[in-house]
Amino acid sequence: MVLATKENYARALANSLTNLTRFVEAAKILAEAAEQAANDYRAVDDQSARSLNNINYLLTTATRQAQAARHSGGRPVPDVRYDGETP
């Protein structure tokens, strides 16, 4: 009976060690996936920031160009649609 108990204990211990090893392996896999997801989010954030900066640059440049075109000659061209009339 003592021998059977020792054998059962040894099997239980071996199973526990196997489970712990597998748990650590699974944790490593999940940690790598989480790290990759974080990297992907950072990349998307960086790309979004670059896109927003580019959009702001394009709109600012276009606004300045449009203002320059409208004010060429030193003064704005009047909008005749509202020349003295209330819209």
MOMO-V853644 format. One record per helix or strand of 2 or more residues. SS is the DSSP state (2 for helix, 1 for strand). FROM is the first residue (numbers start at 1). LEN is the number of residues. If there is no record, write none. Layout:
((SS | FROM | LEN) (SS | FROM | LEN))
This chain:
((2 | 2 | 69) (2 | 80 | 3))
